[in-house]
Amino acid sequence: MPQTQVMDRAQLADFLRRRREALQPEDVGLRRGSRRRTAGLRREEVAVLCDMSTDYYSRLEQARGPQPSEQMLAAIARGMRLTLDERDHLFRLAGHTAPARALRSEHVSPGLMRILDRLADTPAQVMTELGETLAQTPAARALFGDETRFEGFARSVGYRWFTDPSARTVYPIEDHPMHSRAFAAEIRTAYAKFGADSRSGAMVSSLLQESPEFAELWAEHEVRSTHAREKRLQHPEVGVMDMQCQFLIDPEQGQTLLVLTATPGTPSYERLQLLSVIGTQEIAAGR
């Protein structure tokens, strides 16, 4: 278990302030605007990027906040586009041991985050090899919901597919058997890569006990190395959309940027445009 160290509030506050002032609106996909006088980003803008309240972030930057949890620090590192060295420094200033530098990390690289920032009106998200969502665009949240809020095995979309019926509502019911086979095959790929003693192995053991459907598919030993390039997705307000899936893989981090698009001029494209408006409205409303 990581050892808790002494939190250096003054240095943490100074580090956060300097990183905020160094970030420009263009770095995170925001428009500069004509009335911006703040050096770098505003505190409220950083708070939104880090999924926390403006008051909480402001207290940290003013050296009067509580000790952040490791989960909160990870969110700050992603939101402020920190490098791995900067992330480790952030953890140490906050009184935590820096996360291990494993080959597969949940820290999203600044480069991948910059790409995500430029896709704000498009459903896109960064995912691990186990199907855990690390970051989403507003349009992705409007379509899938906030997939970063889950804990434990439920962080994996494949696990939720077989254990939580609400995870299936984004796909038309007639497509469910196809997706069940795809999720089982993707989980098997992770299991074969990381082994029975890994987190993916523990998740498989849990699924075999909890889901008869998964157990039946697992027994078939189907292997699939590529993702489906076309999917039908549905949203309660805009309806069913025919989507194309593009994947950008970061082999160093073991992460995939999934981008969903629709063919221009089609009804699906128009529905996708409406979905992006819904995502923007939800962000503006603080949801």
N, C-alpha and C positions, 0 to 999 in steps of 0.2 A: 504494500500500500504506500502511495506517495507520502512523504513527510511534509507536514505543514511548516512553513518557515515564517519569519517575521515579515509583515507587509510594510513596504516603504511607501507610505501614502504620498509624500511630497514628490518623490521621483516618479511614481506612477502617474500622478497628476501632470507633471511636467512632460512626461513621455506622451501621454494621450493628447495633450494640448498641441505639442509640436507635430505629432502625426496628423492631427486634424487640420492644422494650418497648412501642412504640406499637401494635403489632398485637394485637388481642384474639382469643380463640378463635373468637368469632362471625364475625369478619371473614373467616376462612378455612374456615368450615364445621365447626369443631370444637366439642365440648361443653366447657363451662367446668369442670364438676365441683366437688365441695365442698371438695377438699383443695388447690386451686391457690393457691400463695403467690407464685409468680413474677409480676413485673410484665410483662404482655404474654405472649408465647409463650415456651416453653422452647427451648433451643438445639436439642434433638433434634427438636422439632416443626418448626422452621424448616428443619433439614437435610432432613427428609422432603419438605417442600414444594419444596425446591430440588434434589431428586434427588442428594444428596451425602451423604457420611458425616458423622456427628456430629463426629468427630474433626477432619475437614477444616474444617468450618464453625467449630468452636470455636477452632481455631488462627488463623483469619482474625480472629475477634472479639477474640482475645487479642494481636493484632499480632505474631504469630510464624509466620504461614503463608507459603507461596510466592506468587508473583504469579499470580492467577487468569487463565485464558485468557478470550478474548472469549466463547466458548461458555459457560463457567462463569458469567461475569458476567450473560449474558443469562438463564440459568437462575435466578440469584439475583434478578434484577429481576422476573421473572415470579412466582417463589415468594413474594417479600416484597411483592408487589402494589405495586410502585413506579410512580409517574407517570413520564412521559417525562423531565421535568426531573430527577427523582431518579435515574432510570436513567443519564442523561448524567453526573450528578455521581458516581455509582458508578464508571463507566468511567474518569473522569479521576483519581479517587483511587487506582484500581488501576493507573494508569500507561498507560492506553489512550486513544486518541482516541475520543470519543463517536460512536456510529453516526450516519450521515446521517439527517436528518429527512425521509425520503421520504414521499410520500403513502401508499404502501403499505409498511407496516412489519411486522416479525415480532414486535414487542413487543405483548403482549396487554394491553389496557387494564385497570386495576383494576376497573372496573365489570363488564366481561365475565368477569373472573376471579371476582368475587363471585357472579355467577349460576352459574358452574361449580361453585363451592364448595357451593352449595345443592342440587346434583344428584348428590351423592356416590354414591347408590344407584341411579343411572340411567346407562346408557351415553350419554355426551356428550363432545364434543371440539371444540376450536377449530381451524379449518383455514384456510389461505390459499387464494387463488383458483387456485393451481396444485395444490391437494390435499395440501399439506404440513401435517401435524398438529403443532400447537404446544403443546397441553395436553390432558390427558385425565382423566376421572374414573376411580376404581378399577374401576368396572363396565365402562367402555370398554376399559380395559387387559385385563380378564378376557376380553372378547369378541374384541378385535382384536389383543391383544398390545401391547407398548410401541412405538407408532408414532413416538415422538419420538427414537428411538435412531439412525435412519438418517442417512446423509450423502450429499451429492451429489444427483444426479437421483433416487436411490432414496428421498429424502425424500417424493417425490410418490407417492401411492397409485396414480395412473394409470400412472406409469412402472413401478412394481412389478407392477402387474396384467399388463403385457405382457412383463415380463422375468424375473419370479420366480414359478414355479408355486405356491409356498407362500402367496402373497398371495391366491390364489383359494379357499383352503380354508374361509373364513368364509361362502361362499355355496354353496348346493346346485349341483351340477354342471349340472343342466338349466337353470339360470338364467344360466350363464356367457355365452352369446352375447348376451343382453340387456345384461349389465353391460359387455361388451366394447364394444358400440356406444355405451353411455352414457359410458364413460370416454373413448373417442375423441372424442366430441362435446364433452365438457367441456374436454378439452385443446385442441380447436380454438377454443373460445370464448376461452380464455386467450391462445392464439397470435394471434388476430385483435385482441385488446385491447392486447397489449403489443408485438406486432411480431416480425418474423423475427430482429432483432438482439437480442432480449431473452433471458432465461434460458429462457422457455417455447419460444422459437424453437430454441435449442440443444438442448433436450430433444426436440423433434419430430425434428430431424435425427438424433439418436442413435436414437430409436425406429424411424425409417424404415429404418435400417441393421440394427437388432437384431431386429425383430419383423415377420415377413411378415404376420401377422394384423393388426397395426396399420397397416402400409402398405396393405393391401387396404381396410381401413375408412376410412383417411385419403383414399384416392382417391375414395370415395363422397361426400365433402364434406357429411356430415350435420351439421346445426346443431341444437343443443338448448339452450334458454335456461332451462329449469326442471329442478330435481332430481326424481327419482322420490320420490313421497310414501309408497309402500309397498314394503317389501323383505322377502325371506325371508333370515334369517341362521341359521347353525348353529354350535354349539359342541360339542366332543367329549364334554363331561360332561352337558350339559343338552338337547342335540338341536336340532331346527329350530324357529325362532320366527318368527311373522308380526309384523312391526314396522312402526310408523308413524314417519315421519321429519318432524321439525319443524326449521325453520331460522330462526335469528336472525342477521341480517346487520348488521355494523358497517361502513358505507360509508366512514367516515373511515380506518379501518385496512385495509380491503379483506379482512376476515376473516368467517368464518361459524361460528356455534355450531350444531353438529349435535346434536340430541337425539333419541334413539330410545325409543319407548314401545310398550306393548302394551295391548290392550283388556282392562280388568279383568274377571275371571271366566272368562277363556279359558285353555287350556293354555299358550299363549305367555306370558301374564302370570305364571303360576306359575313357568315356566321362567326368566323374566326376574328374578323375585324370588330364585330360587336362584342365578342368575348374580351378583347383587349381593352375596350372601353369600360366594361364591367370591372376588370381587374384594376384599372386606374381609379375608378370611383371608390372601390373598396379600400385601396391604399389611402386615398384622400380622407375617407371616413374613419381611418384608424383601425380597420378590421384586418 
